[in-house]
Amino acid sequence: MKRFLLLLILLSCKPAARAQTASLPNIILIIVDDLGYSDLASYGNKQIQTPHIDALGKNGVRFSQAYVTSPICAPSRMGIITGRYQQRFGAEFMLYDQFAPSVKKTITRHFLSTKKKPEGIATLKPDFFLDRQSYATDLPVTEITIASLLKQKGYTTGYVGKWNLSSSKEVYPDMHGFDYSYYFTGALSRYVIDPVDTNRYIGQHLPWAFSEIPAWAPRHGSTAIIEGRNIVNDTGYLTFSFAEKANRFIEQNKNNPFFLTLSFNAPHDPFQVPRSYFNKLNHITDTVKRVYYGMIEALDDAVGSVMHTLSEQGLLENSLVFFISDNGGASYTRATDNAPLRGGKCTHFDGGISVPFFVQYPRLLKGGTTYQKAVSSLDIFSTITALSASSLPSDRTFDGVNLMPYLQGDSSQPHETFFWRSGYSKAFRKGDWKLYINEKNNTTYLFNMAVDREEKNDRSRDEPAKLKELKEALKEWETKNTIEPRWPSAADVRIDVNGKWFRFPS
């Protein structure tokens, strides 16, 4: 009898979870790191299987032209979390990560010495190790995040994964609206603790990548794992650790509306993968690609576990799920190339700023559709604002649009213009035309994206009037909508794009 009563109690709890405040969706924002445009099976990768991530498109919408606001991590993420171009508040460059003293010395010898450096290695500026008291490389506290907005609507908020929105020691996610957090602050962190257990994991060094030294350093400072405000010792594979923390957050908050940002650092280097995933891909002969693709398949399983938890808790129907990469694939790792798009991370060609993007919301969206018009990562904020019936202040401009009307039949264009700027590297798209300017390279290109998505044919000489129009539009946009960067770039990166070197400030 007691066992029967217990069963009745358990069964009665399940519908309660399903019936959770119907007017307010649960919201999960999954951000992944450096995932290239062609890295998923649903975007053309024939080397691996990514069924769980691809299912977000089968059960929702896949976007073929989704832009982020920067081809590097931190500025792009600041745009996503605020719904505003980050140049509006001066967050144009990467944050200043905190390294262990020994790592600083190694980086200084490697990058600032007079010895000839390998092609593709970054050139550090003298201010790379600026006193952190001179510049607060943080998301300004005056900015409104999705989390702080949703807390006003009664949401419980959580952040799991790569933070990369502040580098000051005294700034924590709870100061930007997150009730719970499990994260590291910097641009990267090891997936497994040092030393690597080679019986369980495979590692691949990338001496040609400018992030190689900090990527493999022991966790310290910006790479340390933190829960709340306390450093913890994570002994698992970080991709799976983040998924486990996300699942626990969902289970603990299933009876009330919640917002979870799940920010994986995969597949950013260091290239470290469980041996089982490496062994499974024995048809790939290039070891660099094999480790990289193994990391993506592990990421896919991690996403699958989160979606399984939503389903198991009866929350799937009323959960709004976004999946997006923070920038294009890092072609400098030699593991990906963003084909057919040109360039990659640290460039303003489409390979650096056009990314995989999905949205799933069974209550409102029909599954299995591909949306072809250009959209922005800034639209995530605006869509969440609309579906949560949140109020926005009138003292600032928000740059995204609510995607729901467009995904439900509105045939107009969500955006007429898109803007990008990282110091001397800039781009501007208006309609089908895209302007690319690199002042350091003394290069200007004009592309017709309607017929040349691959950006192979420069039309700047053939279309002088259109070139002038976009240059003037870019200048006007900069003048009216941006402020000076709050901190300088710390490095100039040299990126190979189709055999030509381009400079980029990061």
N, C-alpha and C positions, 0 to 999 in steps of 0.2 A: 504493500500500500504506500509506504513512504517513497519507494522508487517511482511509483506511478504519479504521485503528487509532484515529485521533483521534475519528472518529464513534462507534466502540465505547465509547471512554472517556466521551464526552458522554452517550451513551444510558445507560451504567451509573450515571451520577451522578443521573439523574432519579428512578429508583425509590428511591434512597437517601434522597432528600429526602422522597418520599411516605411512606416507612416510618419516618420520624422518630418516636422514642420514643412509641409508640402510646398509652401510658397517660397521657401529659401533653399536653394540647392547647396549641397556640399560642394566644395570647390577644391580641386587639386591641380596645381600648376607644376608640371614636370619640366625642368630645365636641364638639358644635358650639355656637355662641354666639348666644343670643337667637332661635333658630329657633322660630317660633310654631306653635301646635297645628294650624293649618289651612294651613301654608305649603307642605306637600308634596302632590303629586298623590294619594298614597295616603291622605291625611287630608282630602281634599276640595278642594284647590286646582285649579281648572279653567283657570287662566291659563297654567300652565307644565307642563313635563314633567320628572319626577325619576325616571327609570327605574332608575338604579343604586342609589339609596337605597331606593326602593320594593322593589327585588329582594331586599333583606334580609328583608322580610316575606314575599315570595313563596317564598323559600327557607328561611324561618325563621318567626319569630313577630312579629306586630305587636301592640302594646299600646294599648288604647283609653283606659285610665285609669292613666297612669304619672305619679307625683308626684316632683318634686324637693323638697329640704328648704328651699329658699329661692328667692324670686323675683329674686335678684340673684346675680351671677356667683361671686365668691370663696367666700362661705359655702356655696353649693350644691356647688361643686367640692371643697371640703374634706370635705363629707359623703360625696361619691362615692368619693374616694380613700382614706378611712379606714373607711367602712362604719358611721359613727357620726354621730348628730345633732351638728352642730358646736357647739351650745349646751352640750354636755357638756364641751367644752374651751375655751369662751369666744370662739369665732370667729364672732360674730354679725353683724358689719358688714363693709363693704368695706375693702380694704387701702388704705394711704396711698401712692398712686403718686408716683413721683419725676419732677417736671417740670423742664424747662429753666427757668432764671431768667426769661427773657423771657415764657414761657408763664404762669408764676406771676403776673407783673405783669398780664398781659392778663386772666387769670381773676379776679384780685382786683378790677380795675376793672369787669369785666362783672357779677360776682355780688355784690360787697360795696358797690357804690356806692349812693347814695340815689336814683338815677334809677329810674323805673318800669321794671320788667322785663317781657319778653314772658310771656304766660301759659304755664305749664308749666316755666319755668326754675327750677332748684333754688335754694334759699337755703342758702348756705354758713354753717357755724358758725365762730366765731372760732378754733376749734382745727383748722380744715381743714389748715393748714400747720404742724401741731405738729412739734416737733423729733423726728426719727425715733429719737433716743436715749431719748426719754421712753416710747415705746410700740414694742414689737417686734410689728409687724402681720404675723406669720408663722404658718404652720402649726407648732404646737409640736413640738419634736424628740421629745417623748415619745410622739407619736402614731405608729401603725404604718400605713404606706401599703401599697397592694396590691403595689407594686414591692419594698419591703423584705421583704414576706412571701414573694413568689415567688423572690427571690434565694436564700432558704434552701432552695428546692427545685431549684436549679440553673438557673433561668431567666436569660437575658440580657434586660436591661430597657432600654427606650428611651422618651424623652419628646420629642414633636415638637409645637410649636404654642404656644398661649397657656398660660402657666404659672399666674399669678394665685393662687399658694399662698404666696407670700412677697414682701415688698417690701424687706427689708434687703439692703444691698449684698453682705454677706458670706454670704448663704444661696444655695445652688445646688441644682438637682435631684439631683445626685449625693449630696447629704447626706440625701436622702429615698429612696434606693434605686435611682436611675436610672443605669445605666452610660453611656448616651449621651443627649445632649440638644441640641435645636435649638429655640429658643424666644424669647419676650419675656416679661418678668416681670409686666407690668401688666394692666389691664382691657381695653386696646385698643391697636392700632397701625395705622399706615397700611398699605394693601395694596400701594402702589407708592411709590417714593421721590419726594421733592420736587425739582424741580417735576414735575407730572404731564405725561406725554407724551400730549397730547390727540389725537394721531393713532392711538394704540393704546388709550387708556383714556377712559372717561366718568366724571366725578365729579359728585355731587349734594350740595350743602351743605344742612344742616338747621338753620337758625338758631333754630328753636323747640326743638331738643333740648339738654338740659343738658350733653351730652358733646361738643357741636360744637367747642369751642375745642381741647381736648387731642386730639380725634380727627384734626384736620387739621394738628397741629403736626409739625415735622420729628422724626424718630426720635431720641430722647434719653432716657437714664435708663430708666424703666419701659417705654418703647416701642422701645428698641433691640433688635436681633436678636442673639442670643448663641448660640454653639455651644460646648458645654462650659462654659468660664468666660471665653471670649473674645468680644468684640463683633466681628461680621462685617458686611459690606455686602451685603445681599440686594438684587439688582437686578431680580428677577422679580416676578410677581404672587403675593402671599404665599400665597394659597390653593393655588396650584400648586406653589410652593416647598416648602410643608409636605408635600404629597403626594409630591413627588420624594424628599424626605428619608426619608419613611416607606417608600417602595418600596425605597430603597437599604438601609435597615435590615433589611427583610425578606429581601432577596437575600443580604445578608452573614451572616445568622443562620439561614438556612433549614435547616441540618443539626442544630440544637439547639433545644430549646423556648425561645420568646421571648415577652415581654410588651411590647406597644407601646401607649402612650397617644398617640393622634393627636388633638390638641386644636385644631381649627380656630377661628379668630376670626370666620369668616363665619357668619351675615350681619350681625354687629355693625357699627355705623358706625365709621369714615367710609364713606359709600356710594361705592365705587369699583369699576368693573367693566371688563373688557376690552370694547372697542368691538364686537367680533364678537357677544358675548352680548347686548349692548344692541340691536344692529341686528336680531337674530333675533326680538326680541319687539316688532315694530312694530305688533302689534294692541293693545298696551297704551298708552293715551293719557296716563295719569298718569306723568310722568317719574320721580317719586320711586319709585313702585311698579315702574316698568320697570327702573330701576337695581337696586333691591332684588331683584326676581325674577331678574334676570340674574346677580346674585351667587349666588343659590341654585342656578341651573342650572350655574354654574361649580363650585360646591361639589359638586354631584351628579357632575359629570365627575371631580372630584378623588377622590371616594370610589370611583367606578367604576374609576379607574386602580389604586387599592390592591387592590380585589377582583380585578382582572385579574392583578396581580402574584402574589397568593396562588394563583390558578388556574394561572398559567404555571409557578410553582415546584412545583406538585403538592402544595400545602399546604391546599387549601380544605376537604377532608373533615375534617381534624383541627384546624381553626381555629375557636375560639369568638370570635365577633365581636359586640360590643355597639355600638349607636348611640343616642345620647341628646343632647338639648339641655339646657344647664345651667339654663335658666329659660324662661318663656314669651316670646312675641314682644314687642318693644318698641313698644307701641302709640303711644308719644309721638313716634316717628319719622314717624307718619302713613303708614307703608308697609304695616302689617299690623294686624289687630284680634283675632286668635285666635278668630274666630267658629266655632262658636256660643257659645263660652265667654265669660264676663264678665271684663273687665279684661285686664291684661297685666303685663309686667315691672314690678317695684316695687309690686305689689299681692298680697295673699293671697287674691284671688279665683282661681278655677281657671284663668283665662287667664294668670295669672302663675306658676303652679306645676304645671300639667298640661302635659306635653310629648310630642313624638314620641319613641317608644322602640321599638327592634327588638333582637332577639337571633337570631343564626344559628349553628347548630352541627350540620352534617349528620350527624355520627356519632350524635347522640342525639335530634334534634328533627325532627319532620315539618314540612315547609314549607307555607306558604299558610294558616296559621291566625291568627286574631285572638283575643287573650286579653282578656276583658271585665272581669275583677275588678281592683280597685285594687292597684297594686304601687308600690314605692318605688325611687328611684335607689340607696338603700342596699343593695338586694338584689344589685346588681352585685358588690360586695365579697364577700358571703356565698356567692354562686353560684361565683365564682372560687375562693374558699377550699375549697369542697366538691369541685369538679372537679379541683383541683390537689392534693387530699389534704393541705392545709396545716394546721398546728396553730396554734391561737390561744391567747394567754395568758388566764388566768382572772382577772386583776386589773382587768378593765374590761368594760363591756357593749358588745356589738355589736348594732346595731338592725335589720339586714337579715335576710332569709331566703334560703335556697337555692331559686331559682325552679324548678329542674329537676323536682322531684316534681309541682309544680302544672301545669307545662306538659306533663307526661306522663300526666295523668289524675286527680291528687288534686283532688277537687271542693271542698275546704274553702277558707276565705278565707286568703290569705297574711298579711293584716294586719287587725286589728280597729280599730286607732287610727293616726292620723297627727297629727304636731305641727309647728307652724310658729311662729316668733317672730323678729321683727326689732324689738327695743325695744318701742315702744308699739303696733306693728301685730302682730296675732297671729291664729292660726286653729287649730282643733282639729277633727278628724273622727273620729267613732266610729260604726262601721257606716255607715248611710246618712245620718247627720246631721252637718252641718258648722256649726261656730260661727265667726263672724268678729267680731273686736273691733279697733276702732281708737280708742285712748284719746285721741289728739290730735284726732280728729274727733268724739269723744264718740258713737261709732256702734257698735251691736251688732246683728248679724244672725244668724238661724238658718235654715238651708236643708236641705230634704230632697233629697239628691243623687240618690236613686233615681228621682224623678219631676221633678226640677228641676235638671238638670246646668248649666243656664244661669244659675242663681242669680238668678232674677227675682222669686221670691216669698219674702219674709221671713216666717218662721213664729214669730218670737220672742214675739209676743203671743198666738198661738193655742196654743202649746205651752210654757207656763211651766215645767212639770215637766222636760221635755226640755232646755230652756234652762238650768235650774239644774243638771241632771245634767252637762251638758257644761262648764259654767263651773267646777264643782267638780273635774271630771276634768282640765281644763286647769291649774287651780291646783295640784292634787296633782302633775301631771306636772312642772310648772316647779319645784316645791319639791324633789322627789326627784331630778331628773335634769339640772338645769342649774346652771351657775355664772355669776357675774357676767361680762359681756363683758370681755375683756382690753384692749380699746381702745374709745373712744367712737365713735359715728357722726360723720362729718365734714360731713354735709349732710342737709337735709330736702328731699325732692323732692315736688313737687305733680303728681299724676297725674289726668288727666281720665278718669273711668269713667262712661260713659253720661250725660254732662252734669253730673256732680257731681265736685268736686275732693276727692281724698283725699291726705293727707300720708303720707310714708313716709321713715323714717330709713335712710340708706345710708352 
